Amino acid sequence: MDGKARFIFPVVMTAMMVFVVTLLVTIINLGVPPDFLWQWAKAYFLAWPVAAVSAYFAIPVARRVTGRIVAAIEGKP
């Protein structure tokens, strides 16, 4: 990925992943109480920046690890 996409991709990807994960975990932990949207939004907006910053460090590592795994599966050194 080049240019601006390199910076936009982690933000968009983590926004989608954190949306689903915080929604699921909030439902599991609280059910659906009257203040569900507030509780979920609080979890989402706390977790998303942490996930986005973490992604900037994790994505290059994940690419390298993925490359090594694929090479091992395909029998390449």
C-alpha positions as CSV (number, residue, x, y, z in Angstrom):
1,M,0.0,0.0,0.0
2,D,1.3,3.4,-0.9
3,G,0.7,7.0,0.0
4,K,-2.3,8.0,2.0
5,A,-3.8,4.6,1.9
6,R,-1.1,3.3,4.1
7,F,-2.4,5.6,6.9
8,I,-6.1,5.4,6.1
9,F,-6.4,1.6,5.9
10,P,-5.5,0.9,9.6
11,V,-8.0,3.5,10.8
12,V,-10.8,2.1,8.6
13,M,-10.1,-1.5,9.3
14,T,-9.8,-1.0,13.1
15,A,-13.0,1.0,13.1
16,M,-14.9,-1.9,11.5
17,M,-13.3,-4.6,13.7
18,V,-13.7,-2.6,17.0
19,F,-17.4,-1.9,16.0
20,V,-18.2,-5.6,15.9
21,V,-16.0,-6.7,18.8
22,T,-17.2,-4.0,21.2
23,L,-20.8,-4.6,20.2
24,L,-20.5,-8.3,20.8
25,V,-18.7,-8.0,24.1
26,T,-21.0,-5.3,25.4
27,I,-24.0,-7.5,24.6
28,I,-22.4,-10.5,26.3
29,N,-21.4,-8.6,29.4
30,L,-24.5,-6.4,29.8
31,G,-27.3,-7.8,27.7
32,V,-29.3,-5.0,26.2
33,P,-30.1,-2.6,29.1
34,P,-31.8,0.8,28.6
35,D,-28.4,2.5,28.4
36,F,-27.0,-0.1,26.0
37,L,-26.1,2.5,23.3
38,W,-24.2,4.7,25.8
39,Q,-22.3,1.7,27.2
40,W,-21.4,0.4,23.8
41,A,-20.4,3.8,22.5
42,K,-18.2,4.4,25.5
43,A,-16.4,1.0,24.9
44,Y,-16.1,1.7,21.1
45,F,-14.6,5.2,21.4
46,L,-12.2,4.1,24.1
47,A,-11.0,1.0,22.1
48,W,-10.9,2.4,18.6
49,P,-7.9,4.8,19.0
50,V,-6.0,2.1,20.9
51,A,-6.7,-0.4,18.1
52,A,-5.8,2.1,15.4
53,V,-2.4,3.1,16.9
54,S,-1.7,-0.6,17.6
55,A,-2.5,-1.4,13.9
56,Y,0.3,0.9,12.7
57,F,2.8,-1.3,14.5
58,A,1.0,-4.7,14.0
59,I,0.4,-4.6,10.3
60,P,4.0,-4.6,9.2
61,V,4.8,-7.5,11.6
62,A,1.7,-9.4,10.5
63,R,2.7,-9.0,6.8
64,R,6.2,-10.4,7.6
65,V,4.8,-13.3,9.6
66,T,2.2,-14.1,6.9
67,G,5.0,-14.1,4.3
68,R,7.0,-16.6,6.3
69,I,4.0,-18.8,6.9
70,V,3.1,-18.9,3.3
71,A,6.7,-19.5,2.3
72,A,6.9,-22.4,4.8
73,I,3.6,-23.9,3.4
74,E,4.8,-23.6,-0.2
75,G,8.2,-25.1,0.8
76,K,10.3,-22.0,-0.1
77,P,13.3,-21.0,2.0
